[in-house]
Amino acid sequence: MPNDEPLTPKTGLVVPQAPALSAAQQAVLAELYLPLMGPLAYSLYAALRSLQSSENELSNRRSHAELLGILNVDLPTVLAARRKLEATGLLRSYYQQDELGAMYIYQLQAPLLALQFFADDLLSVLLLDTVGELRYQQLAGDFAAQPIDLTAAKDVTANILDVFHVDSQKVTTPPLSVQKVRAQLAANEPAEDHSPVLSDDDFDWQLLGQILKQNYVDLKQVASSRQLIITESRVYGISEIEMAKLISEVASLTTGQFDENQLKLLIARRYERPAVSSQQVATEATVATTTKDNKASAQLSTAEQQLVTYAKQTAPYDFLSALKQEKHGFVTSGENRLVHDLIGRGVLPNAVINMVIYYLLQNRELAALNRNLLETVANDWQQHGITTPEAALMYLKQRKQPRSTPTRRKNNRPTRKEIMPKWAQQQQQTESGKQPAQTGKQITAAQRKQLADRLAKLETNSEKED
């Protein structure tokens, strides 16, 4: 995903003319897209339509200040709404500099047809997770065609040649003007906009195929459902073995084929959890094994390395749930939606998303995730190429350094000290001999319970902010 170019209220904008939406497209936009992108992005789409230029001249530009006035919001809010339109395929944004200054060209895209929307893996999964299974089924029913039994009826529809006289020679060899218009329309036809594709580099397709082959599942259909499988795996943190079990559950015993919608619903029911028990988290997390530390991890404390390991081993939903449990809170439906949206964009690895969550809830001490802050931090990290938890911690430390040199303090406020999870503190104390060694070589039940508590309120780390 390209980095955002500079944007100010004075930055110009041009919205080329786009075809008017049909009643069916407007219904899809209001019923299917609106729950995903929210009312502000929906309003931005309408506002951009009102700013269309019929001449399509780049010199005939407007400013973003005019757009801000229409929506009555600030620039960061408009930018966040614009990104949602881009993510859902409703907008293509282009940046250009010329003699008149900087400008954005916003090409509005028509919404998918309802059938195309429900057939799209990413959009349908996002909608299901946003509105819930009951509403999802209602929406699918609303847009499903209601067929009429015509078996007893006779087709008496008139043919075009029964009504109009057309020169057969012109049909065989279309006039030059017809050919010219066809070519012009074909050249101006926008390329088909595909939904973002998530990387599947870390998914073991060979292992999945071996398990499903033993269960007599149709592997050709598995290949055609590749994007759905990787989307569900990435969003919910499902391993190859777990995914094989889920597919086998919905696969037909006779044909080996499976219904993709049934698979989506099964996963939504199985993994839609308002809270994760400590025992579940402990089961999913394993003790960090000895590995070769790279240059970044060598600069981290033992506790920080333990945090990095946990971030890499845990799905964002479970990470968020464990963190909220430590704060004696719970994961709200809005937070689940925020995390799901961020994962669905595919801009950050899951481990880095976990560090974004940790930074906001622990370092910033927020009671709940905030959409604006979450998107701001994620956007900042993505622009700076943060792709690992180690890089995230080093980036946060580098941002602290300019503030650590002055000796004066403002308003006599106490210095913020970095928070260290309880389980990490105890690990560090055990290694340094400050705490009696545990009996046995394997981790005890008490330790495993403490690992489930994961991320507690902060205590002192070696760094200071003077």
C-alpha positions as CSV (number, residue, x, y, z in Angstrom):
1,M,0.0,0.0,0.0
2,P,1.5,3.4,-1.0
3,N,2.3,6.0,1.6
4,D,-0.1,8.9,2.0
5,E,1.1,12.0,0.2
6,P,0.9,15.4,1.9
7,L,-2.7,16.6,2.4
8,T,-3.8,20.1,3.6
9,P,-7.1,22.0,3.2
10,K,-5.5,23.9,0.4
11,T,-4.6,20.7,-1.6
12,G,-6.7,20.6,-4.8
13,L,-9.0,17.8,-5.7
14,V,-10.7,16.7,-9.0
15,V,-13.5,14.2,-9.1
16,P,-14.0,12.9,-12.7
17,Q,-17.6,12.3,-13.9
18,A,-18.8,8.8,-13.0
19,P,-22.0,7.1,-14.1
20,A,-25.0,7.7,-11.9
21,L,-25.9,4.8,-9.6
22,S,-29.0,2.7,-10.3
23,A,-31.6,2.1,-7.6
24,A,-30.1,-1.4,-7.1
25,Q,-26.6,0.0,-6.6
26,Q,-27.9,2.6,-4.2
27,A,-29.6,-0.2,-2.2
28,V,-26.4,-2.2,-2.1
29,L,-24.4,0.8,-1.0
30,A,-26.9,1.6,1.9
31,E,-27.5,-1.9,3.1
32,L,-24.2,-3.7,2.5
33,Y,-21.4,-1.2,2.3
34,L,-22.7,1.3,5.0
35,P,-22.3,-1.2,7.9
36,L,-18.7,-1.8,6.9
37,M,-17.5,1.8,6.3
38,G,-19.7,3.8,8.6
39,P,-21.8,6.9,8.1
40,L,-19.0,9.3,7.6
41,A,-17.4,7.4,4.7
42,Y,-20.9,7.0,3.3
43,S,-21.4,10.8,3.5
44,L,-17.9,11.3,1.9
45,Y,-18.9,9.2,-1.0
46,A,-22.0,11.3,-1.5
47,A,-20.1,14.5,-1.1
48,L,-17.5,13.5,-3.7
49,R,-20.4,12.7,-6.1
50,S,-21.6,16.3,-5.6
51,L,-18.2,17.6,-6.5
52,Q,-17.9,15.8,-9.8
53,S,-16.5,17.8,-12.8
54,S,-18.3,17.3,-16.1
55,E,-15.4,18.7,-18.0
56,N,-12.8,16.3,-16.4
57,E,-10.2,19.0,-16.7
58,L,-7.4,18.9,-14.1
59,S,-7.2,22.7,-14.1
60,N,-10.8,22.9,-13.0
61,R,-10.0,21.8,-9.5
62,R,-11.5,22.4,-6.1
63,S,-9.9,22.4,-2.7
64,H,-10.2,20.0,0.2
65,A,-11.4,23.0,2.3
66,E,-14.7,22.9,0.3
67,L,-15.0,19.2,1.1
68,L,-14.4,19.8,4.8
69,G,-17.1,22.5,4.7
70,I,-19.6,20.1,3.2
71,L,-19.0,17.4,5.8
72,N,-18.3,19.8,8.7
73,V,-15.3,17.6,10.0
74,D,-11.6,18.0,10.3
75,L,-9.0,16.7,7.8
76,P,-7.8,13.6,9.7
77,T,-11.4,12.5,9.9
78,V,-11.9,12.9,6.2
79,L,-8.6,11.0,5.5
80,A,-9.8,8.1,7.7
81,A,-13.1,8.0,5.8
82,R,-11.3,8.2,2.5
83,R,-9.2,5.2,3.4
84,K,-12.4,3.2,4.1
85,L,-13.8,4.0,0.7
86,E,-10.5,2.9,-0.8
87,A,-10.4,-0.3,1.2
88,T,-13.9,-1.3,0.2
89,G,-13.2,-0.6,-3.5
90,L,-15.5,2.4,-3.8
91,L,-12.7,4.9,-4.5
92,R,-9.4,5.1,-6.4
93,S,-7.1,8.0,-5.2
94,Y,-4.3,9.5,-7.3
95,Y,-1.8,12.2,-6.3
96,Q,-0.2,14.6,-8.7
97,Q,1.9,17.7,-8.7
98,D,1.8,20.3,-11.5
99,E,2.3,24.0,-12.0
100,L,-0.9,24.8,-10.1
101,G,0.2,22.8,-7.0
102,A,-0.6,19.5,-5.4
103,M,-3.9,17.8,-6.0
104,Y,-5.7,14.5,-5.6
105,I,-7.8,12.9,-8.3
106,Y,-10.6,10.8,-6.8
107,Q,-12.2,8.3,-9.2
108,L,-15.4,7.1,-7.8
109,Q,-16.1,3.4,-8.3
110,A,-19.6,1.8,-8.5
111,P,-20.5,-0.7,-5.7
112,L,-20.6,-4.3,-6.6
113,L,-23.9,-6.0,-7.4
114,A,-25.4,-7.9,-4.4
115,L,-24.4,-11.2,-5.9
116,Q,-20.9,-10.1,-6.4
117,F,-20.7,-8.7,-2.9
118,F,-21.8,-11.9,-1.2
119,A,-19.4,-13.9,-3.5
120,D,-16.5,-11.8,-2.4
121,D,-14.6,-13.5,0.4
122,L,-13.2,-10.4,2.2
123,L,-16.3,-8.2,1.9
124,S,-18.8,-11.0,2.9
125,V,-16.7,-12.1,5.9
126,L,-16.3,-8.5,7.1
127,L,-20.1,-7.9,6.8
128,L,-20.8,-11.1,8.7
129,D,-18.5,-10.1,11.5
130,T,-19.9,-6.6,11.6
131,V,-23.7,-7.2,11.6
132,G,-23.8,-10.8,13.0
133,E,-25.2,-14.0,11.6
134,L,-28.9,-13.1,11.9
135,R,-28.7,-9.8,10.2
136,Y,-26.4,-11.3,7.6
137,Q,-28.9,-13.9,6.7
138,Q,-31.7,-11.3,6.5
139,L,-29.6,-9.1,4.1
140,A,-28.8,-12.1,1.9
141,G,-32.6,-12.9,1.8
142,D,-33.5,-9.3,1.0
143,F,-31.2,-9.3,-2.1
144,A,-32.0,-12.8,-3.2
145,A,-34.3,-12.9,-6.2
146,Q,-37.7,-14.4,-5.6
147,P,-38.4,-16.7,-8.5
148,I,-41.9,-17.3,-9.9
149,D,-43.0,-20.7,-11.1
150,L,-43.4,-20.3,-14.9
151,T,-43.7,-23.9,-15.8
152,A,-47.4,-23.5,-16.8
153,A,-46.8,-20.2,-18.6
154,K,-46.0,-19.6,-22.2
155,D,-43.3,-17.1,-23.3
156,V,-44.9,-14.5,-25.6
157,T,-42.1,-11.9,-25.5
158,A,-41.5,-10.0,-28.7
159,N,-38.1,-10.2,-30.4
160,I,-36.3,-7.0,-31.3
161,L,-36.5,-7.8,-35.0
162,D,-40.2,-8.4,-34.7
163,V,-40.6,-4.7,-33.6
164,F,-37.7,-2.9,-35.3
165,H,-36.3,-3.1,-38.9
166,V,-32.6,-3.2,-38.9
167,D,-30.4,-3.4,-42.0
168,S,-28.8,-6.8,-42.0
169,Q,-25.7,-5.5,-43.7
170,K,-25.1,-2.9,-41.0
171,V,-25.4,-5.6,-38.3
172,T,-22.8,-7.7,-40.1
173,T,-20.5,-4.7,-40.7
174,P,-21.3,-1.9,-38.1
175,P,-21.0,1.7,-39.3
176,L,-17.8,3.5,-38.6
177,S,-19.4,5.8,-36.0
178,V,-20.6,2.8,-34.1
179,Q,-17.2,1.2,-34.1
180,K,-15.6,4.4,-33.0
181,V,-17.9,4.8,-30.0
182,R,-17.3,1.2,-29.0
183,A,-13.6,1.7,-29.1
184,Q,-13.8,4.9,-27.1
185,L,-16.0,3.4,-24.4
186,A,-13.8,0.4,-24.2
187,A,-10.7,2.6,-23.7
188,N,-12.5,4.6,-21.0
189,E,-13.8,1.6,-19.2
190,P,-12.1,1.4,-15.7
191,A,-10.2,-1.8,-14.9
192,E,-12.0,-4.2,-12.7
193,D,-11.4,-3.4,-9.0
194,H,-10.4,-6.4,-7.0
195,S,-10.6,-6.7,-3.3
196,P,-7.3,-6.6,-1.5
197,V,-5.6,-10.0,-1.4
198,L,-3.9,-11.1,1.8
199,S,-0.5,-12.8,1.6
200,D,-0.5,-16.5,2.3
201,D,3.3,-16.9,2.6
202,D,3.1,-18.3,6.1
203,F,0.2,-20.7,5.4
204,D,1.2,-24.4,4.9
205,W,-1.0,-25.4,2.0
206,Q,0.8,-28.8,1.7
207,L,-0.1,-29.7,5.2
208,L,-3.7,-28.6,4.8
209,G,-4.0,-30.6,1.5
210,Q,-2.6,-33.8,3.1
211,I,-5.1,-33.7,6.0
212,L,-8.0,-32.9,3.7
213,K,-7.0,-35.6,1.2
214,Q,-7.2,-38.2,4.1
215,N,-10.7,-36.9,4.8
216,Y,-11.7,-37.2,1.1
217,V,-12.3,-33.5,0.7
218,D,-12.3,-32.2,-2.9
219,L,-8.9,-30.5,-3.3
220,K,-9.9,-28.7,-6.5
221,Q,-12.6,-26.8,-4.5
222,V,-10.0,-26.1,-1.8
223,A,-7.8,-24.5,-4.4
224,S,-10.7,-22.4,-5.8
225,S,-11.5,-21.3,-2.2
226,R,-7.9,-20.3,-1.5
227,Q,-8.6,-16.6,-0.7
228,L,-11.5,-17.4,1.6
229,I,-9.4,-19.9,3.5
230,I,-6.4,-17.6,4.0
231,T,-8.8,-14.7,4.9
232,E,-10.5,-16.7,7.7
233,S,-7.1,-18.1,8.9
234,R,-5.6,-14.6,9.1
235,V,-8.6,-12.9,10.7
236,Y,-9.2,-15.5,13.4
237,G,-5.7,-17.0,13.8
238,I,-6.8,-20.4,12.6
239,S,-4.0,-23.0,12.1
240,E,-3.8,-25.3,9.2
241,I,-4.9,-28.3,11.3
242,E,-7.8,-26.4,12.8
243,M,-8.8,-25.2,9.3
244,A,-8.7,-28.7,7.9
245,K,-11.1,-29.9,10.7
246,L,-13.5,-27.0,10.0
247,I,-13.6,-27.7,6.2
248,S,-14.1,-31.4,6.9
249,E,-17.0,-30.7,9.1
250,V,-18.9,-28.9,6.4
251,A,-17.8,-31.1,3.5
252,S,-20.2,-33.6,2.0
253,L,-19.5,-37.2,2.8
254,T,-20.5,-38.3,-0.7
255,T,-19.0,-35.6,-3.0
256,G,-16.3,-34.2,-0.8
257,Q,-17.4,-30.6,-1.7
258,F,-18.4,-27.9,0.8
259,D,-20.5,-24.8,0.9
260,E,-18.3,-21.7,1.4
261,N,-21.2,-19.9,3.2
262,Q,-21.5,-22.8,5.6
263,L,-17.8,-22.6,6.3
264,K,-18.0,-18.9,7.0
265,L,-20.9,-19.3,9.4
266,L,-19.3,-22.2,11.2
267,I,-16.1,-20.2,11.7
268,A,-18.1,-17.2,12.8
269,R,-19.9,-19.3,15.4
270,R,-16.9,-21.2,16.6
271,Y,-14.5,-18.2,16.9
272,E,-16.9,-15.3,17.8
273,R,-16.0,-15.1,21.5
274,P,-16.7,-12.1,23.7
275,A,-13.9,-13.1,26.1
276,V,-11.2,-15.8,26.1
277,S,-10.6,-17.7,29.3
278,S,-7.1,-17.7,30.8
279,Q,-6.9,-21.5,30.2
280,Q,-7.6,-21.0,26.5
281,V,-4.9,-18.4,26.2
282,A,-2.4,-20.5,28.2
283,T,-3.1,-23.4,25.9
284,E,-2.4,-21.4,22.8
285,A,0.8,-19.8,24.1
286,T,4.0,-21.8,24.4
287,V,7.2,-21.1,26.4
288,A,9.7,-19.2,24.3
289,T,12.4,-21.5,23.0
290,T,16.1,-20.4,22.6
291,T,16.6,-18.8,19.2
292,K,19.3,-16.7,17.6
293,D,18.6,-13.1,18.5
294,N,18.8,-10.7,15.7
295,K,20.3,-7.2,16.0
296,A,17.0,-5.7,17.1
297,S,16.1,-8.3,19.7
298,A,19.6,-8.1,21.2
299,Q,18.8,-4.6,22.3
300,L,15.6,-5.7,24.1
301,S,15.4,-6.7,27.7
302,T,14.4,-10.3,28.6
303,A,10.9,-9.2,29.5
304,E,10.5,-7.3,26.2
305,Q,11.7,-10.4,24.3
306,Q,9.0,-12.5,26.1
307,L,6.4,-9.9,25.0
308,V,7.6,-10.1,21.4
309,T,7.4,-13.9,21.5
310,Y,3.8,-13.8,22.9
311,A,2.8,-11.2,20.2
312,K,4.1,-13.5,17.5
313,Q,2.3,-16.6,18.9
314,T,-1.1,-15.1,19.6
315,A,-4.0,-14.1,17.3
316,P,-5.0,-10.4,17.7
317,Y,-8.4,-11.4,19.1
318,D,-6.9,-13.5,21.9
319,F,-4.2,-10.9,22.5
320,L,-6.8,-8.1,22.9
321,S,-8.9,-10.3,25.1
322,A,-6.0,-11.3,27.4
323,L,-5.0,-7.7,27.7
324,K,-8.5,-6.5,28.6
325,Q,-8.8,-9.3,31.2
326,E,-5.6,-8.0,32.8
327,K,-7.3,-4.6,33.1
328,H,-10.4,-6.2,34.5
329,G,-12.4,-5.2,31.5
330,F,-14.0,-6.9,28.5
331,V,-13.7,-6.7,24.7
332,T,-16.5,-4.6,23.2
333,S,-18.1,-5.4,19.9
334,G,-16.7,-2.1,18.6
335,E,-13.1,-3.2,19.5
336,N,-13.6,-6.6,17.8
337,R,-14.8,-4.7,14.7
338,L,-11.8,-2.4,14.7
339,V,-9.3,-5.3,15.0
340,H,-11.2,-7.2,12.3
341,D,-11.1,-4.2,9.9
342,L,-7.4,-3.7,10.5
343,I,-6.6,-7.3,9.9
344,G,-8.7,-7.3,6.8
345,R,-6.8,-4.5,5.2
346,G,-3.6,-6.7,5.2
347,V,-1.3,-3.7,5.8
348,L,0.4,-5.0,9.0
349,P,1.3,-8.5,10.2
350,N,-0.7,-9.9,13.1
351,A,2.2,-9.7,15.5
352,V,2.6,-5.9,14.7
353,I,-1.1,-5.4,15.2
354,N,-0.7,-7.0,18.6
355,M,2.0,-4.4,19.4
356,V,-0.3,-1.6,18.2
357,I,-3.0,-2.9,20.7
358,Y,-0.4,-3.2,23.5
359,Y,0.9,0.3,22.8
360,L,-2.6,1.9,23.0
361,L,-4.0,0.0,25.9
362,Q,-0.8,-0.2,28.1
363,N,1.5,2.6,27.2
364,R,-1.2,5.1,26.4
365,E,-3.4,3.6,29.2
366,L,-6.6,3.7,27.2
367,A,-9.6,1.9,28.6
368,A,-10.7,0.8,25.1
369,L,-9.4,1.0,21.6
370,N,-10.2,4.2,19.7
371,R,-10.7,4.0,15.9
372,N,-8.9,7.3,15.2
373,L,-5.9,6.5,17.3
374,L,-5.7,2.9,16.2
375,E,-5.8,3.9,12.5
376,T,-3.3,6.7,13.1
377,V,-0.7,4.5,14.8
378,A,-1.2,1.7,12.3
379,N,-0.8,4.1,9.4
380,D,2.3,5.6,11.0
381,W,3.9,2.2,11.6
382,Q,3.0,1.1,8.1
383,Q,4.6,4.2,6.6
384,H,7.8,3.6,8.6
385,G,8.0,0.0,7.5
386,I,7.3,-1.6,10.9
387,T,6.9,-5.3,10.1
388,T,8.0,-7.1,13.3
389,P,7.3,-6.6,17.0
390,E,11.0,-6.0,17.6
391,A,11.0,-3.2,15.1
392,A,7.9,-1.7,16.8
393,L,9.6,-1.6,20.2
394,M,12.7,-0.1,18.8
395,Y,10.7,2.5,17.0
396,L,8.9,3.5,20.2
397,K,12.2,3.8,22.0
398,Q,13.6,6.0,19.3
399,R,10.6,8.3,19.5
400,K,11.3,8.6,23.3
401,Q,14.9,9.6,22.9
402,P,14.5,13.3,22.1
403,R,12.3,13.7,25.1
404,S,14.8,12.0,27.4
405,T,17.6,14.5,27.0
406,P,16.2,17.6,28.7
407,T,16.5,17.6,32.5
408,R,13.6,19.9,33.2
409,R,10.0,18.6,33.9
410,K,6.8,20.4,33.0
411,N,4.2,20.9,35.6
412,N,6.0,18.7,38.1
413,R,4.3,15.7,36.5
414,P,5.9,12.3,37.5
415,T,8.0,10.6,34.8
416,R,6.2,7.9,32.8
417,K,8.0,4.6,33.2
418,E,7.6,1.7,30.8
419,I,5.2,-1.0,31.9
420,M,6.3,-4.5,32.2
421,P,3.9,-7.5,32.3
422,K,3.8,-9.5,35.5
423,W,4.6,-12.7,33.8
424,A,7.7,-11.1,32.2
425,Q,8.8,-9.6,35.5
426,Q,8.6,-13.0,37.2
427,Q,10.5,-14.6,34.3
428,Q,13.3,-12.0,34.6
429,Q,13.5,-12.4,38.4
430,T,13.7,-16.2,38.1
431,E,16.6,-15.9,35.7
432,S,18.5,-13.4,37.9
433,G,18.1,-15.5,41.0
434,K,15.9,-13.1,42.9
435,Q,13.2,-15.7,43.1
436,P,13.5,-19.4,44.1
437,A,13.9,-21.7,41.2
438,Q,10.9,-23.7,40.1
439,T,11.2,-27.5,40.6
440,G,11.4,-29.5,37.5
441,K,12.6,-28.7,34.0
442,Q,9.1,-28.1,32.6
443,I,6.8,-25.2,33.2
444,T,4.6,-25.6,36.2
445,A,0.8,-25.2,36.3
446,A,1.2,-22.0,38.3
447,Q,3.6,-20.6,35.7
448,R,1.2,-21.6,32.9
449,K,-1.6,-19.8,34.8
450,Q,0.6,-16.7,35.1
451,L,1.4,-16.8,31.4
452,A,-2.3,-16.6,30.7
453,D,-2.5,-13.3,32.6
454,R,0.1,-12.0,30.1
455,L,0.0,-8.3,30.2
456,A,-0.4,-6.7,33.6
457,K,-0.2,-3.0,34.8
458,L,3.2,-1.5,34.4
459,E,6.1,-1.4,36.8
460,T,9.6,0.1,36.4
461,N,11.9,-0.7,33.5
462,S,15.5,0.4,33.2
463,E,14.7,3.4,30.9
464,K,13.7,6.8,32.3
465,E,12.1,9.8,30.8
466,D,13.5,12.9,32.5
